[in-house]
């Protein structure tokens, strides 16, 4: 007997979480901005290499500039979270901020087009552009992410399905980027003007594509519906909001996990070109290492089934164990392409849940916070994680600059010293190994939320019916 397909009822205001059926295009539409911002982060991961080998800037100076820029995020993230919680427009609470993806790519083109100024002038220029990209534009995009998802998709099952598909496509897109970028750097990026051209090749199509979510994905949960459902989400002061998130233990655990993952991810991205250029002897080999990750989308497509059976937190805990194995294998194998491929695959499996399913974990933390405190804080909860992620980017950049600076790396040298090569190995293998081990430790207590969520959801549902 043929199975009758359920009729889409997503935009119907009488639809509930239990009856919600999303249109087929929704997953593709939701993915557009996520892919655009993800590839922008990867592009910015090339900034250290651009600054040292194209601009002749010392690694320590570059790392310091990027880290100082991140100090602004502590202020802007809190403010952005507060602004989002207080936003009430005809098109929604989080949706209006999707326009910042256009500014992200505009400023990215500018940061890879540094004028021929003095060393100080270059440092100031990079600081300003990097701050605009991360402290303003990316802060609004990241701060609105989980709020947008929670208000566009009612069903938790549908959210996990959307984010799993989203992650699978993102991984394919990121693998394609990592396969292409070493070759593009060798050709187009061999000169300083070439980097402007290279960035434009990504910026124009990805900036326009990034608006797909805004155009096609509407918010279906309004403020009135949220209030009628027993949620208080928009009347808290900054002090009250901070007090609520301070009491949310699972938010701090997932923030720590996300922070460590981002330190590892960004440090690896920043040092990868150096590793394959000086340790492996051919920067183009980075394309082969990246290609191995084409198999990881299979994991994400299985995530909804695994999460339903074992719990999203438990899946992240076991994935974190794989994340420890990855850099350990690379460290032991040294300049061996086979162990590098195995290590890259395992390391990235460990990163997948906190990297691509973070919105799901953040929404779970929102539910826990509402259950514990009686009020639902949305923007501020998401902003805590957003700040941690961007701070991780700054610390990763600073760590790369500091460690390679201590090792004596110089972009003017065709052959690096033994200590410089050792510093590259430390950033590529040792740093992610430490981060992965700490991530696994934090995943153990976080996974306990899986057992608490059924009770939390049941009690919240009963409360909202009163």
N, C-alpha and C positions, 0 to 999 in steps of 0.2 A: 504494500500500500504506500502511495506517495505521501511524504510528509508535507502537510500544509504549512506554508511559510507564514510566520506571524506578520501582521501589518504594522508598519512603522507608526508609532504613536508618540514619538519623542517630544514634539512641539505642543502636544495636547496638554493643557494645564490640569486636566483631571488625572493624568498618568501618575502612577506611584512607582516607587523603586522596584516593587515586586512585579509590576506589569510592563515596565519600560522596554521598548524595542527601538534600538537606534537605526537610523538609515545606513545603508551600506557605505556611503561616502564619508561618514563621520570619522572613522579611523584614519583614513587618508588625509582628511582635512586637518585633524588634530595634529598629525605628524609634521605638517609643513613648517610651522614656526619652530617646533622642537628641533627638527633637522637643521634649520637655518642657524639657530643659536649654537647648537652643538658643533657645527663646522666652523662657526666663528671662533669658538673657544679653541679649537684645534689650530686655527690660523694664528691666533694670538700666541699659541704655544711656540710658534716659530720666531717670536719677537726677539728672544735672547740671541739666537743664531744670527738674525738680521743685524742686531745692534753690534755684536762683536765682529762678525766677519764682513759686514757691508759698511758699517759706520766706524769701525775701529775703536769701539768703546770697551773699556775694561769690564770683565764679567762681574766683578764686585760692585762697580758703579751701577750697572744695569739692574742687578738684583736688589740693590738698595733703593733705587728709584721706584721699582715696581712694588716693593714692600711698603715704602712710605705711602704710596698711593692707596694701598689697602687700608691704611689707618682711617681714612675718610669713610670707609664702608660701615664702620661701627655706628656712626651717627646717621648716615643716610638710610641704612637698613631699618633702623628703628622708626625713623620718620616715614619712610615709604610704607612700612607695615601699618602704621597709624593712619596714614592717608588712605590706604586701600580699605581699611576697616570703616572709614568715614565716607567712602565714595558711594554715591547714589545717583546713577544716571539712567536714562531711558534704555540704554543698550547694556547695562549691567554694572557690576561692581569691579570686576577684574578685566573684562574684555577691552575697555578703552585703552588700556596700557600696552596693547599689542603693537601700537604704532611705533614703539621704541625700537623695534627690530630694524626699521629703516635707518634710524640714527646710529645704531650699533655698527652697521656695515659702512655707513658714510664716514664715521670717525676711524674705522679700521683701515679704510683706504688712506686716510690722512696719516695714520700712525706709521704706515709702511711707505710713506712719502716724505721722510724727514728732510727739511731744507739743509743746505750746506752751511750750517752755522758752526760756532765754536762748540767745544765739548760740553760746556755749561749750557749753551743754547739748545743743543740736542737733548740733553738730559731734562731740561725744563719742558721742552716741546713734548717729549715722550710722556712725561709725568702728567701733563694736562690732558693729552689725548686718552691715555690709559685710564685716567680718573673719570673722564666723561663717559667712556665706554662702560666701565665696571661700576663706579659709584653711583651713576645716574641711570643710564639706559638698562644695563643688565640687572640692576637692583630692582627696577620696576617690573621687568619681565619675570625674573625669578620670584619676586615677592608676590606676584599675582598668579603664579602657575597653579598651585594646589587649590587656591580659592576658585579659580576659573574652572578647574576640573570638577570640584565639588558642586558647583552651581550649574554646570552644563550637563553632567551625567548624574542621575539620581541613584542608580543601582551600584553597589560596591562590586558586584560581579561584572557589570559592564565596564566599570572603571578599570578593573584589573585587565579585562580583555583589551580595552583601548590602549592601555599603557604597555601591555605585552607586545601588541602589534607595533606600537610606536617604537618600542625598544628594538624589535627585530629589524625594522626598516632603518633606524638610526645606526645600528651596528653595521649594516651593509653599507650605508652612506659613509660612515667613518672609516671602514676598511678601504673603501674606494679612495677616500681622501689620503689615507696613509700609504696606499699603493702608489698613488699618483704624485704626491708631494715630493718624494726624493728625486723623481725624474724631472719634475718641474723646477725644483731648486737647482739641479745640475744644468738645466738649459735656460729657461726664462729667468730664474733667480740667480744667475751667475753674475749679474751686475745690479747696482743699486736701483737704476730706473726700471730694471726688469721686475723688481718686487712690486712696484706700483701696478704694472701691467698684470702681474700674477694675482694680486689682490683683487683687481677689478674683474678678473675672470670668475672669481667666486662671488664678489659683492653684488654685482648687478642681478644675476639670476636668483641668488639666494635671498637677497633683500626683497625682491618682488614675490618670490614663492612664500617667504615667511609671513606674508599677510593672509595666506589662505585660511588659517584658523579663524582669524577675525571675521572674514567674509562669510564663512560657512557654519561656524560653531557658535550658536547663540547660548546665552545663559537662560535656563528654563526655571531655575529656582530664584524667585524674587525675594526682596527683603521682607515683604508682607507675609509670604509663605513661610519664611524662616521664623518670623516672630510668632506666627500662628502655630508653628510646630514646637514652640517652647524654647526657641534658641534666642539668646541675647548676644548679638554679634557686633553692634555698632555704637553702644552708648558708654563704653568704658574709657577712662582717661588713660594716658600713657602709663602712669604709675600703677593703675589697677591691672592693665594688660600685662605689664612686666611682672607683677606679683603672681598672676595666673600662670604665666609660662615658667616662672621660677619654680613652681610646685609641680611641674610636669616632668617627672623623672624620665619617662620614655622619650620625650622630646630631646632631652639632653643626651641620652644614649645614641639616638639616631643621628643627632647633630655631630657627635664625636665620631661616629662611624663614617658619616659623609665627609667630614673634615679630613680624616686620615686617607680615605679613598682618593680625595681630590689632591692631597699633597703628593701621593704616589703617582697618580695619573698625570698631573701637570709637570712634575719633575721628570718623569719618563719622556713625556712629549717634548720637553725643552732640551733634553740631552740626547735624544735618539739620533739626530743627525751627527752629533759629535761622535757617538759610539760607533756607528757604522763607518764613518769617515776615517777615524783614527785607530780604533781597535780592530775593526774588521777589514779595513783597507779599501772599502768601496761604499760610498753613501747610498748607492743604488740598491744595495742588499736590503735596505730598510723596506723596500716594496715587497720583497718575498716574506719578510717577517710579518708584515701587516696582513698579507693575503691569507695567512693561516686562520685568521679570525672570522673568515667567511662562514665557518661552521657554527659559530656561537649563536646566531639567530635561532637555531633549532632549540636551544635552551630556553630562549624567551618565549617561543611559541608554545612550549610545554609549561611555562610558568603558571598560567591560570589553573591548570589541572593540579600541578604540584602544590600551589598555594592553597587550593581548596582542600586538598588531602592532608597536607602537613602543616600549613600555616606559612604566611609570607616571611615572618621573622625566623622561623626554623630553616626555611630554604636559604635565607641570607647567611645564617650561621654556617651551614655546610658549604656554601659557596666560598665563604671566607677561608675555609680550610684549603680549598684549591688555590686561593690567592696567596697563601703562604708557600705552597709547593712551587708555584711558578718562578718567582725570583730566586728561590733556593736552587732550583735546577739550573737556572742560567748562571748563577754564581759558581756552582761546582763545575759546570761544563766549560766555562770560559769562552774563548773565541771559537766556539763550535756551533755551526749553523743549525744542526739537529737539536741540540739542547736549547738553543735560543728559540727555535720554533715551538718546542714543547713548553718552555717556560712562559713565552708570550701568551700561548693559548690558556694555560692554567691561571696565570695572573689575571687575565681579562675576564675569565669566568667568575673569579672572586669579586671583581668590580661591578659586574652586571647589575645585581639587585639594587645596591645603594645608588648606582649611577643612573639607572634607567627607570627604576620603580619608586624613586624617592617620593613622588607625589602621593602614592598609595600609603607609604609609611607615615607621611606628614598628616594625611587625613585621619589615619588611625590615631595619631597623637592628638589631633583636634577633638576626636571623639572621647579619648581618655580624659583630656582636659575639661571638656564639658561635663562629663560624668563626675569628675572629682570636684570641680569648682562651681558647677551649676550655670556657667556661662560659656559661650562658645567664642573663642578668640581665633580668628582666621588669618588675617594679614600679618599680625605680629608673630604668630607661630611659624608661618612660612618664612618670615624675614630672618628669624634666628638661624635657620638652616642656610638661607641665602648668604647671610654674613659669613658664616663658617666656611662656605664654599669659596667665597672670594678671598677671604683671609688665607685659605689654603693655597690659592693660586699665588698670592703674594709671597707666602712663606716658601713655597716650592721654588719660585723664581729667585728668592734671596738665598735659599739653600744651594741651588745650582751655582749662582754667582759666587757665594762664599767658599764652597768646597772646591770649585774649579779655580778660584782665585788663589786659595791656599796652595793648591797643587801646581800653580804657576802656568796655567793655560794662557796662551796668547794667540789671538786670531791671525796675527801677522806671520806665524811660523807654519811652514808646510809640514814639519815633523815636530810633534810635541815631546816634551821630556817624559821620563818614566813616571815621575810624580803627577804630572798633568794627566797622563793616561789612567793612572790609578784613581785619580779624583773622578774621572768620567765613569769608571767601573763602579765606584762607590755610589754615585748618584743613580746609575742605571739599575744596579742590582741590590746593594745593601740597604739603601733608603727605602725602596718599596717592600723589602723583606720585613723590616722593622714595622712599617706602617701596617702591613698585612697581619702581622702577629698581634698587634694592638687592636686591630679591627675585629679579629676573631674573639679576643677577650671581651670586647664590648658587646658583641653579638650574643653571647651566652645569656646575660641578664635580659637583653632586649627581647629575645625569643619567647620569654615568659608571657609577653603581651598576647601571644596567640591564644593562650588558655583563658585569658581574661576578657578578650573582645566579645565572645558570644554573650556573656553576662552583661557587659557594658552596653552592647547594642540593644539587648532585650530591655534593660532598665531605662535606657534613653527613649526607646520607642514607647514604652508605657507612660513615661513622664510627658512626652509630647502629645499624647492622646488626652491627658487630663485637662 
